[in-house]
């Protein structure tokens, strides 16, 4: 698989996860007021041309034809550490799209360098790490006396390592940090940013 093909597959994975969450109807907003796009173009006055996003969500207030929130997801399928330059480039892209109603989240399979994570926090850019399958520890759970598998508690203390250590291994594959909060799945990330009414 080429690097380009791998990148496109990673973008598709993120798009499908986000679209599934929106369509499930479990968020505060109606699925009818939220749209999920791949390769959405937004005009940049600085460039006098379009900025192409990997994945974008647009949320609309009732009766409005312009989005009240544009949420851009930059997707990078990296085997190595993500440098701060990538976050700086993403921040510049967000500013060109529209500073007032634009939210950004950087999604990667690789760890972030400490400086990259610090920069993301300072610019209020969310970060999501999707661990590669080879780093997810699969454990067969013993069934309880009623036949149900024991639920695994979230170990919030491992999130810093999961986001910054390249070879971090875990029983879970999703780690996110945004606005000073930690999130263990796509649903909790989206629920944080998409309140009732579709805007912030």
Secondary structure by P-SEA (a helix, b strand, c coil): ccaaaaaaaaaaaaaaaaaaaaacccccccccccccccbbbbbbccccbbbbbcbbbbbbccccccccbbbbbbbbbccccccaaaaaaaaaaaaaaccccbbbbbbccbbbcaaaaaaaaaacbbbbbbcccccbbbbbcccccccccccccccccccccccccccccccccccccccccccccaaaaaaacccccccc
